[in-house]
């Protein structure tokens, strides 16, 4: 029955997941398996899930709290200095002058000058394999899908090569988050973030490719600090916003089993047809409070 509904409405994975969650919550309501105090909140959650399924609108994290028992903090950068630590980070795109430091924050700034948009994309020099990766930040305030956007992600060579990635086990682009203006609700500012996975390969003669997990709400993400994280284990990728689980998945051939590089980026469209429509006098900032990594002890 569910497969017929998914096929009839051409649901993507993110819409299927939202519909399934909404159906589960609806069953709890109809079978009176909820405390009275949770009925109203659950009803609103059902509405939100079905809206996400049919209208592709954002969802709110409702899973278990983050538990890092047994994990150790192996890296943190609080950005308390006045310049980028080039023993840790390297510039991979854009310009170093677009990276500024103020009041314990690293700020990636977008400016338009000399007939082009200027931004910055940095990458940790040392790669890491598995663990929990978290950023605390204020996202870039983009105004459309044809704008710059902020991101926190992991990647390595060969993620788009099926002979290397092998469906993700040989490398997978793990987007902890990207931020976009929320087209489905016709708002001109981000209301949350979008996680994703991108890899390549085949599984039983079926092509494995990228997957977008839809938009997830955070607290006024442009004006307020939020934390965005992913727990990368042998079995799952698990996404968190402010320490609350959004969802988990074992996609493709399995989770990546190779070290990957951590990137903090103020991104620009690479396709000429996606020319930025942002007003040229509208500079903007991507403000990062910290980046942290936890891993299980060896």
C-alpha positions, 0 to 999 in steps of 0.5 A: 500500500505504501509503495503504491502511494509513494509511486503515485505521488512520485515521492523522493526519499525525504518525502517517503520518510516524512510520510512514514513518520506522520503515519506512525504518529497518526496511529499513536493518536488514533489508538490513544497510545499517547499521554493527554499532554502530548496529544496537541503536539503530536497532532501538529507533528502529524500535520508537519510530516504530511506537509513535508511529504506532499509539499516538501516543507521543512521538518522538526527534529524529534529523535533521541538526544545525542549521546557521545558516551565512550567518545573522546574530543579529538579536535576543536577550533574555537577560532579565538585568534585573529587569523586562520591556523594554517597548520590545521586549515588550508584554503581550497577555493575563494580568497583568504581576505574573505576570512575574518575573525572577531569575538571568538568567531571565524567569519566567511564573508561574501562581497561583490567586487571587480565584477565577481562575487568573492567568498572562501572555502576552507578544508582541514589538512588532516583527514578523519574517519568516522566519529561525530562532527559538529559545527556551531554557527549562524548560516549565510542569509541567502535569498534564493536557490540562485545565491551563495550558501553556507555548508559544513561537509566531509569529502575525499577523492573519488566520491563521484567515481563508481570504481572508487566510491563503490556506492559509498564505502570507498568514499562519500560526500557527507553534507552535515548541512547546507543552507538554502532559502526555503523555496517550498514555503516561498520564504526569502530566507533560510528557516533550517538546513538541508543534509545530503549524501553524494556518492556513486556506484552500483548495487545489484545492477542499480545505480547508486547516486546522491540523496537529499534528505530535505530541509530540517528546521533550526532556531532562527538559523541566520540570527541565532547560533545552532549546532549541526552535527553528524555521527558517522559510524560503521553502520549509520550516518545520524544527523543532529540539530542542537543535539536532537536526532533528525534521522539515520540512514545506511545508504548505498553500499554502506558508510564510508570506510576511508578518511575524509576531509572536513570543509567549511564553505561559503559556496557559489554555483559552479554552473554558468546557468546558475548565475547568482541573482543576489543584489551586488550591494548585499554583502553577507556573513557565515559566522562560525563559533567552533568546529569539533570532532569526537571519535571512539578511542582506538 
